[in-house]
Amino acid sequence: MLGAEVGESTVSPGGRRVRVVLAVDQLLVALGLFSLFPVLGVMLASQGSASNAALVGVGLFCYTASAGLSALLLNRWLPRLSYRHGMAGSALLSAVAFGLLPYVRAGWVLCGLLVLAGLGVSVHFVLSRVFVAELVRDDIGRNRIYSLLQIAVNAAAAVGPLVASVTFAADPRLLLAIVSLCYVGGAASLCFAMPSREYPPPTSGRWPVSRAVLGRALRSAEIVRVLVVCVVGAFVYAQFFSAFALFVADSFSSVALRAGLLAAPAILIVLLQAAVTKVVTRLLEAGVKPFTVLGAGTMVFGVAMLFLGAGLPLVAGAVLAAAMFSLAEMLFTPMVSTAFAGLPIESSLESFNLRQVCWTVGEALGSLAGGGLYLWLRLRGEAWLYWHLLAWPTLAGIGVLLVVSARRRA
């Protein structure tokens, strides 16, 4: 097995060299993404010959949808690519697509490049998570590696906006060159440890998730609970970048305060994720199930929303919400991958395809609500109601699922 091979050739569990290379790869590709994403809308608005407003919306949608789901379209071909070639090739595809953005003007070409860039990101994400699922066969080891990747991604999320602010100007070619080099660096780093003759497991059919597996999943209360919590958690997770970001922009005039609130989760995750992972590891060693940690993280998201609707002073409510969101993300995001890796589905690729569907549905609907319903209520002076509509159903619904799950195991 791959885990045994890596463990023997490097350092167990999972291979120290492999873990380091995965972290470096994730850091570089995430740095490229987070250096571009804060100014991508501005860049699209400055290009194109047609309606720039329409181009911005369509372009961002093209990238987001592609990054979330496009790997599923390659389901039949991904198992034919080794982890090294698949991950390196997808990073290079994103490097080329992002690097070409400043040199085109036609809206359809820009959107096409964003779809290709999203395809590279999607394939890279899926293969890296499947690789960990195949590399490590226990929940504790998997969660440690997923947490390490979480730290790398959030370190990039903290630095990326600074790179964007320093390098982005009327001519974005310098920034896009840096973004491309980050992806090239990520691809190059994989050559140092990733196996070139290990392949993702094939799915059980031609579809990303076969009808047989989907039917079996829907008949399993254990799997259904994980799917529901993933969708709900991704829904409330999306509020930070939609409704909360709008709340911060509308409520505070200080640029430093706005920037600090939005950057706080990434910084706190870099500083505290390792400590939180140690606590989660002890819980898992004591017999706590990944689903319980996943549900707890989702409920902490609900608590964060509750602070915003509790009538606290604006700064206090925003700071508490950002802190709770950080804790929720440290619990929830690594455990999503851990929980899906441990589902009773034969193909880990198929399991992570299912994860991509659940996460994308939840995040897309959450962004829609956070950018639509929140604004509608805010214009009517009832923004507080939005936070309560999020918090209480999340807390009550996930709480019931945790109680039911605990009783069934008892």
N, C-alpha and C positions, 0 to 999 in steps of 0.2 A: 504493500500500500504506500501511497505518497507520504503519509505521515511518518511511517517507519523509515522510509528512505531519507527524508529530510532530517528526521531526528538523529539518524545514524551519521549523516554527513556533516551535521552542524552541532547545534546544542539543543537538547530537549528542554521544554516541550515546544514543538513547532519549529525549532530551529532558530537560534538567535540571529543568524545572518539573514535568513528569510524575513524575519520580523522587521529587522532594521531596513532592509530593502523595500519591503511593503510600505513602511512608514515614510521613507524618503520619497517613494513614488507618489503616495497619496499627498504628501506635503507639496510636492512640486506641481502636480496637476491641479490641486485645489488652489494653490497660489495663482496659477494662471487664470483659473475661473474667477476667483474672487477679486483679482486685479481688474478684470474686465467688466464683471456683472454690474458694479455700482454705476458705471458710465455707459453701459451698452445702449440703454434707451436714448441717452443724449447723443451718442454717436449715430444711431439710426436716424434720429430726428434731423441730423445735419447732412444726411445723405439721401439719395434717391431723387427722382425727378417728378414723382407723383405726390400724393397726399402724404406728408411726413407723419402726421398723426396716425393715419391708418397703418403706415409702415412700421411705426414703433410697436403698436399693439399686435399686429400680425407677426412681426419678427420675433418679439418676445414669446408669443404663443408657440411659434414654430420651434424655437429652441427648447422651451420648457416641455412641450409634448414629446419632442424627439428624445430629449435626455431622459425622460421618464419611461418611455415605452418602446422606443425603436429597436432595442436589443431583442425584443420578443419576435420581431419580424425575421430575425436571422436565426431563429431557433434551430432550424435543420442544419445550419452550417457551423454554429459555434462549437459543437463537440468535435469538429474536424480540425480545429485550431488548438495548438498547445497553449497552455496558460501564458508562456512567455511571448509567443508570437501574437496571440490574440490581444493581450493587454498592451504590448508595445505597439502593435499595428493600430489599435484603436486610439492610443495617445497620439501617434503620428498623424492619423486622420484628422483629429481635432486641431493639431498644430497647424496643418496646412489650411484647413477651413478657416480658422480664426485669423491666421496670418494674411489671408487674401481679402479679408473684409474691407480694409481701407482702400483697396485698389479697384473696387467696383462701385457702380452707381445705380444700376437697374435694381428695382425693388425685388423682382423675382429671383435675381441672382443672389442678393443679400440673404433672402429667406432660404434659398437653397443651400447656401453655405452654412447658415445657422442650423439647418436640419442635419447636414453632414457633421458639424461640430457636435451637435447633440447626440448623434449616433455613436460617435467615438466615445463620448462621456458615458453613455448608457452601457455600451459593451464593456468598457473598462470597469465600471462600477460592479456590474453583475459578475464578471469573471473574477474580480478580486475577492468578492464575498463568497463565491462558490469555492474558490481556491482555499480560503480559510476553513470553510465547512468541511472540505475533504481532507485538509491538512491535519486538523485537530478533531478528535472524535468525542470530546466531552464539553459540556456547557461552560464549565469554569475556564478552560483553556481558550475556547472560542471567544468568550466575553472579554478576556484579557486582551486578545489581539484586536477585536473590534473596538475596544476602548482605546487602545494605542492608536488605531487609525482615526478615531474620533478626535484625539488630541492633535494629531497631525493636521487634520482638516481644519480644526478651529484655530490652530496657530496661523494657518494660511488665511483664514477668514479675518483674523485680527490685523494681519499685515497687508493683505490685498488692497483694501480701500486706501491705505497710505500710498502704496505704489501707484494706484490709479490717480490720486490727487496730485502726485508729484510729476507724473509723466504725461498725463492726458492733457491735450491742448487742442487747438483748432486742427492740427494735423495729428491724427491718432496713430500714425505708423510706428512711432517708437513704442508706445504701449502695446500694440498688437505684436510687435516683434518680441517684446519681453514675454508676452503671453505664450507665443509659439515656442520660444526657447524653454519655457517652463515645461511644456508638454514634451518637447524633445528630450529634456533632461530626465523626465519621468520615464520615458521609454528606454533611454540609455541605462538608467539605474537597474532596470529589470534584468539586464544581461549578466549581472553579477551573482545572482542567486536563484532566479526563477528557473524551474526545470523546463527543458525544451522538449521533453518527450512525455510529458504528462498532460492529459486532456480532460476537459470537463466531462462528466457523465452525460450520456444522451438522455433526452426525455423519453417518456414511454410511448409517444406518438409523434405525429407530424406537427401538432399544435404546441404552442409554448406550455400550455397546461392541458393535458388530454381530458376528454370527456370522462373517461374512467376515473382518473385521479380527482377531477373536480367533483364528480358524483360521490366518490368515497370521502372526499374532504367535507362535503356538505352533510354527509351522514355521521360525521364524527364531531361530537360536541367539543372535544379538545381542540380540534383544528378550527372549528367555527369561532370559538372564543378568541383564539389568536388573531384570526382574520378581522373580527369585529373591533378588537382593541387596537389593531394596527391602523385601521381606517379612522377610528375616532381619534387616536393619538396624533395621526398625521394631520387631521382636520384642525385640532387645537394648536398643534405645532405651527401650522401655517399662519396663525393669527399674529405671531410676532412680526412677520415680514409684511403683513397687510394691515390689519386693524390697529395693532399696537404701533406700528411705524406711523400710520396716519394720526393716531392719538398723540404721539410725541411731537410730530411736526405741527399739529394744531395747538398744542397746549403750552409749548415752551419756546421762548424767543432766543434763548441762549444756544448758539451753535455748539459750544463745548458740551453742554448738558445733553443736547439731542444726540450728539455723536457718542458720548459716554454711555448713554442708555442703550443705544443700538449695538455698541461694541462690547458691552459688559458680558453677555453670555459667552462670546468667543474667548474673551480673556479669562473669565472664571473657569471655563472648561479646561483651558490649557493649564491653569494653576491647580485645579482641584480634581480633575477627572481621575487621576491615579489614586487619590485617597478614596473617592467614591467607589472605584472599582475594587479596592481592597475590602470595603464594607460589603459590596455585593458578592464578592468571592466568599466571604465568611458566611453570608446568608445561604448561598448555594451549597456550600460544604455542610451546612446545618440541615439541608434538606428542603430549603425553600425552592419552589419551582420557578423557572424563567418567566412563566405567565404571570406569577404573582408580582415579580419585580416590574414587568411590563405594565401591568395594571396600575401599580403604585405610581410609576412615572407618569402615566396618563392622568391620574387623579391630581398629581402635583401641578400639571398644566392647568387643571380646573381651578385649583387654589390660586394660581397666579392670576387667572382671569377674575376671580372673585375679589381680589384686592383692588382691581381697577373699578369695580362697581360698588365698593363698600363706602363711598363717600369720604374717603381719607383725603388729606391735602394732596394736591396733584403730584408733587415731587415724591412724597412718601409712598403713595400708591404705585407710582411708576417704578421707583427703586425696588420696592418689595416684589412687584410683578416680575421685573427683570431678574432678580435674584432667584425667585421660585422657578421661573422659566429655565434658568441655567441648570438648577438642580434636576428639574424634570428631564431636560435634554440629556444630562449625564446618565440618568437612569434608563431613559426610554430608548434613545437611538441605538446604542450598542446592543441592547437587549432585543430589539426588533430582529436584527440579523441572527442573534443567538437563538431566539425562539423559533424562527423559520428554519434554521439549520437543523434543529432538533425535531421537526415535525416528522411523523411517520409516513414520509413520502420517499420512495426509493431513490429518485434522482434529485440531488441537491440543486441542479440547474433548474429543474421544474419547480422546486420549492421556492427558489429565489425569483423565478418568473412570476409566481403567485405573489410574492412579496412586492415586486415592482408594481403590479396591478393595484394591489391594496393601497400601497403608499401613494401612488400617483392619483388615484381616485380621491383619497382623503385630502391630500394636499391641494389638489385642484379645486375641490369643493370648498375647502377652507379658505383659499385665496379669494374665491368668488364671493363668499359670504363676508370675508373681512374687507374686501374692497367695494362691495355693493350694499349689503344690508347694514353694515356699520355706518357708512356714509349717510344712508337714508335716515337712520335713527338719529345720527348726530345733527343733521340739518333740522330735525324736529326737536332738538334739545333733549333727547332721550338716549344718549350714548351709553349711559349707565345700564340701561335695560339690555343692551347687546351683551355686555359682560355677564350679566345674570343668566341670560338665555344660553350662554355657553357653559358657564360654571356648573350650575345646579344639575342639568341633565347629565353632564359628564361625570360629576361626582356620584350621583345616584346610580346611573346606569353601570358604570365600571365597578362601583361598590357591590352592586347586586351580583355581577358576574364573578367577582372575587369570592363572595360568600358561597355562591353555588358551586364554584370550582373546589373550594375548600371542603365543603360538605360531601362532594362526590369522592374526594380522595380519602376522607375520614373512614 
